[in-house]
Amino acid sequence: MNKNLLSKGYLIVDWGTTNFRVFLMNKQGELVKNKELGLGLLQVKDNDFANALEGVLSQWLDNYKSLPIIMAGMVGSMQGWFNVDYVETDVDTNLLAQNSYRFELPWGAQAIIIPGVMHKLSADRFDVMRGEEVQIFGAAKLINKRLFSVVLPGTHSKHVRVVNGKITEVLSFMTGELFSVITEHTILGKGLPEQKYNPEVFLLGVKESKSAKLTNVLFAARTHRLFKNIDDSDVHSYISGLLIGHELHSLSGGHIYIVGGESLCEKYKLACSALTIAFTYVNGDECFLAGMTDLIKVLHQNEKI
């Protein structure tokens, strides 16, 4: 893309499995407005991503056809619009920009998809992420430290190590998805009344997560109910505490940065305090926009945009 194409501003899209977020930026790289929808990959009919995207933009913006779009997240996966190959660690913004995928949208605008990151754990075992890498580089810009560790809560939580501006390690934890599966499809979640969040019961779960026998202690979500240790309406709080606590026990120590939405991160902050893990919270949207801003600068330098 030619730099002049940014003269009217541009769009940044974070398109995941369950959610869709779009940010309108002016030509100075400042946020004008944003929109969030439950339009994840799973909700796109017949994999018609172009039509789904145009449907959102046409109702939101008058001049969307003239704006280039930079996308990140699962939209670049095998289940997404285009399968953009992962970049293997160690990864910096230059590598991401060099391996981004460029194409033209049906209405004539230019688009770029940022690749995800792959980390080799052993000879035949890998870990991956898509979308979080943008937040991490944004966090690096905001935190301004040579070496730090990040926890990104979510359906598949990520623990990431950053050294000298490069992502060097990635570990994924199925905490959010396990919570959904356990509460919706096992005996632990059957026949429950409407659930409310109870911080005290959540902390009980965090405390009992210290057991290495996770599948055994999970059964306590049933026995605690049977013997009236917790109310029926607090079962989800207990299971959430167990799973988040179990995830955080894997940390190797030291200060961490928690990056994400305020609501979910509040639970991680509470669990960290209970487990005496030092932390700093950083807003996920701010990190995402900061990361995309840096990537767009690199794309400029590489004459991709």
C-alpha positions in Angstrom: 0.0 0.0 0.0 1.0 3.6 -0.6 1.4 5.8 2.4 -1.1 8.2 0.9 -3.8 5.6 1.5 -3.6 6.5 5.2 -4.4 10.1 4.5 -8.0 9.6 5.5 -7.3 7.4 8.4 -7.5 3.6 8.7 -9.3 0.8 10.5 -7.8 -1.7 13.0 -9.7 -5.0 13.5 -9.2 -7.5 16.3 -11.2 -10.6 15.0 -11.2 -13.6 17.3 -13.1 -16.9 17.6 -16.0 -15.4 19.6 -15.6 -11.6 19.4 -15.0 -8.8 16.9 -13.7 -5.4 17.6 -13.0 -2.5 15.2 -11.2 0.8 15.8 -11.4 3.8 13.6 -8.1 5.8 13.6 -7.4 9.2 12.2 -4.4 9.9 10.0 -2.4 10.9 13.1 -3.0 7.4 14.6 -5.5 8.6 17.2 -8.6 6.6 18.1 -11.8 8.2 16.8 -14.3 5.6 17.8 -14.7 1.9 18.2 -17.3 -0.9 18.0 -17.5 -4.4 19.6 -19.7 -7.2 18.4 -20.2 -10.9 19.2 -19.2 -11.6 15.6 -16.4 -14.1 16.0 -15.3 -16.6 13.4 -17.9 -19.1 14.6 -20.7 -16.6 13.8 -19.6 -15.9 10.2 -21.9 -17.8 7.9 -20.3 -19.9 5.2 -16.9 -18.4 6.0 -18.0 -15.3 4.1 -15.7 -12.9 6.0 -15.8 -10.2 3.4 -19.6 -9.9 3.5 -19.6 -10.1 7.3 -17.1 -7.3 7.6 -18.8 -5.1 5.0 -22.1 -5.6 6.8 -20.6 -4.2 10.0 -18.7 -1.3 8.4 -21.5 -0.2 6.1 -23.9 0.4 9.0 -21.1 2.1 11.1 -19.2 4.3 8.7 -20.0 6.3 5.5 -16.5 6.3 4.1 -15.4 2.7 5.0 -14.6 1.8 1.4 -11.7 4.3 1.3 -10.0 3.1 4.5 -7.3 0.5 4.6 -7.8 -2.2 7.2 -5.1 -3.9 9.4 -6.4 -7.1 11.1 -5.0 -9.4 13.8 -6.3 -12.5 15.7 -7.9 -15.8 14.6 -9.0 -14.2 11.4 -5.5 -15.2 10.1 -5.9 -18.9 11.2 -6.9 -22.0 9.4 -10.5 -21.4 10.5 -10.3 -17.7 9.5 -10.3 -15.6 6.3 -6.7 -16.5 5.2 -4.3 -18.9 6.9 -1.3 -16.7 7.6 1.7 -18.8 8.8 3.0 -18.4 12.3 6.3 -16.6 13.0 8.6 -18.7 15.3 10.1 -17.2 18.4 12.2 -15.1 19.0 9.8 -12.6 17.4 9.9 -8.8 17.2 7.7 -6.3 15.4 9.9 -6.4 12.3 9.4 -10.2 11.9 5.6 -9.8 12.3 5.5 -7.0 9.7 7.7 -8.9 7.2 5.4 -12.0 7.4 2.1 -10.2 7.3 -0.4 -11.0 4.5 -1.7 -8.3 2.2 -4.8 -8.5 0.0 -7.5 -6.4 -1.6 -11.0 -6.3 -0.3 -14.0 -6.7 -2.7 -14.8 -3.0 -2.4 -11.3 -2.0 -3.4 -9.7 -1.1 0.0 -6.4 -2.7 1.0 -6.1 -5.1 3.9 -3.3 -6.7 5.9 -3.5 -9.6 8.4 -0.8 -9.7 11.1 0.6 -13.3 11.6 0.5 -15.1 15.0 3.4 -16.4 16.9 4.7 -20.0 17.4 7.0 -21.2 20.2 8.8 -24.5 20.1 8.6 -26.1 23.6 10.4 -29.3 22.6 11.4 -31.3 19.5 7.8 -32.2 18.7 5.7 -29.8 20.8 4.7 -26.3 20.1 2.6 -23.5 21.5 0.9 -20.7 19.5 -1.1 -17.5 19.8 -2.9 -15.1 17.5 -3.8 -11.5 18.4 -2.2 -11.5 21.8 1.2 -10.8 20.2 -0.1 -7.3 19.2 -1.1 -6.6 22.8 2.3 -7.8 24.1 4.2 -5.4 21.8 1.9 -2.7 22.9 2.5 -3.6 26.5 6.2 -3.5 25.8 5.9 0.1 24.5 3.8 1.2 27.6 5.9 -0.7 30.2 9.3 0.2 28.6 11.3 -2.5 30.3 14.0 -4.7 28.8 12.7 -7.9 30.4 9.2 -8.7 31.7 6.5 -11.4 31.9 2.9 -11.0 30.8 -0.3 -12.9 31.7 -3.2 -12.5 29.2 -6.4 -14.0 30.6 -8.9 -15.4 28.2 -10.5 -18.5 26.7 -6.9 -19.7 26.3 -4.8 -17.7 28.7 -1.3 -16.9 27.6 1.9 -16.5 29.7 4.5 -14.8 27.7 8.2 -13.8 28.2 9.6 -10.6 26.5 13.3 -10.0 26.3 14.8 -7.0 24.6 11.7 -6.3 22.6 11.3 -9.9 21.5 8.7 -12.5 22.4 10.8 -15.4 23.6 8.4 -17.8 25.3 4.7 -18.6 25.0 2.6 -20.9 27.2 -1.1 -21.4 26.8 -3.6 -22.5 29.5 -7.2 -23.6 28.6 -8.6 -21.9 31.8 -11.5 -20.1 30.2 -12.6 -22.9 27.9 -12.3 -25.5 30.8 -14.5 -23.2 32.9 -17.2 -23.2 30.2 -17.0 -27.0 29.6 -17.1 -27.9 33.3 -20.0 -25.5 34.2 -22.1 -26.3 31.1 -21.4 -30.0 30.4 -20.6 -31.8 33.6 -22.5 -32.8 36.8 -20.8 -29.9 38.6 -22.9 -27.4 36.7 -26.2 -29.3 36.4 -29.3 -28.1 38.2 -27.7 -24.8 39.5 -29.7 -21.7 40.2 -28.6 -18.3 38.7 -25.0 -17.8 39.6 -23.6 -14.7 41.2 -19.9 -13.8 41.7 -18.8 -14.2 45.3 -15.2 -13.1 45.9 -15.0 -15.0 49.2 -15.9 -18.3 47.5 -13.6 -17.4 44.6 -10.8 -17.1 47.0 -11.7 -20.4 48.6 -11.2 -21.9 45.2 -7.9 -20.1 44.8 -6.7 -21.4 48.2 -7.7 -25.0 47.3 -6.1 -24.8 43.9 -2.7 -25.4 45.6 -3.4 -29.1 45.3 -1.6 -30.8 42.4 -4.7 -33.1 42.0 -6.8 -30.7 39.9 -9.4 -33.2 38.8 -9.8 -34.4 42.4 -10.2 -31.0 43.9 -12.6 -30.0 41.1 -15.0 -32.6 42.6 -15.2 -30.4 45.7 -17.4 -28.1 43.7 -20.0 -30.8 44.2 -19.2 -31.9 47.8 -19.0 -28.4 49.0 -22.6 -28.0 47.9 -23.7 -31.3 49.4 -22.3 -30.4 52.8 -23.4 -26.7 52.7 -19.9 -25.2 52.6 -20.9 -23.0 49.7 -24.2 -21.9 48.4 -25.6 -23.3 45.2 -25.4 -19.9 43.6 -21.7 -19.7 44.3 -20.5 -22.8 42.5 -19.2 -20.9 39.4 -17.2 -18.6 41.7 -15.5 -21.6 43.3 -14.7 -23.3 40.0 -13.3 -20.1 38.6 -11.0 -19.7 41.6 -9.8 -23.2 41.3 -8.9 -22.9 37.6 -7.4 -19.5 37.7 -5.4 -20.4 40.9 -4.2 -23.6 39.3 -3.0 -21.6 36.2 -1.2 -19.0 38.3 0.7 -21.7 40.3 2.6 -22.4 37.1 4.4 -19.0 37.2 8.1 -19.2 38.0 8.1 -16.2 40.3 8.8 -12.5 39.9 6.6 -9.5 38.9 4.0 -10.1 36.2 1.9 -7.7 34.0 -1.7 -8.7 33.6 -3.1 -7.5 30.3 -6.7 -7.7 29.2 -10.3 -6.5 29.9 -10.9 -5.1 33.4 -13.7 -7.5 34.3 -11.8 -10.8 33.8 -8.5 -9.3 35.0 -10.1 -8.3 38.3 -10.3 -12.1 39.2 -6.6 -12.6 38.2 -5.6 -9.6 40.3 -7.5 -11.0 43.3 -6.0 -14.4 42.8 -2.5 -12.9 42.5 -2.9 -11.0 45.8 -4.1 -14.2 47.5 -1.1 -16.1 46.2 1.4 -13.2 46.9 2.3 -12.8 43.3 3.4 -9.2 42.5 1.5 -7.7 39.5 0.6 -4.6 37.5 -2.6 -4.4 35.5 -2.4 -2.9 32.0 -5.6 -2.2 29.9 -5.8 -4.6 27.0 -7.4 -2.2 24.5 -4.6 0.3 25.2 -2.0 -2.4 24.6 -3.7 -3.6 21.4 -3.8 -0.1 19.9 -0.3 0.7 21.0 1.0 -2.5 19.4 -0.9 -2.0 16.2 0.4 1.6 16.0 4.0 0.4 16.2 3.4 -2.4 13.7 1.9 0.1 11.2 5.0 2.2 11.6 7.1 -0.8 10.7 4.8 -1.7 7.8 5.4 1.9 6.5 9.1 1.4 6.7 8.8 -1.9 4.9 6.6 -0.2 2.3 3.8 -2.7 3.0 1.4 0.1 3.8 
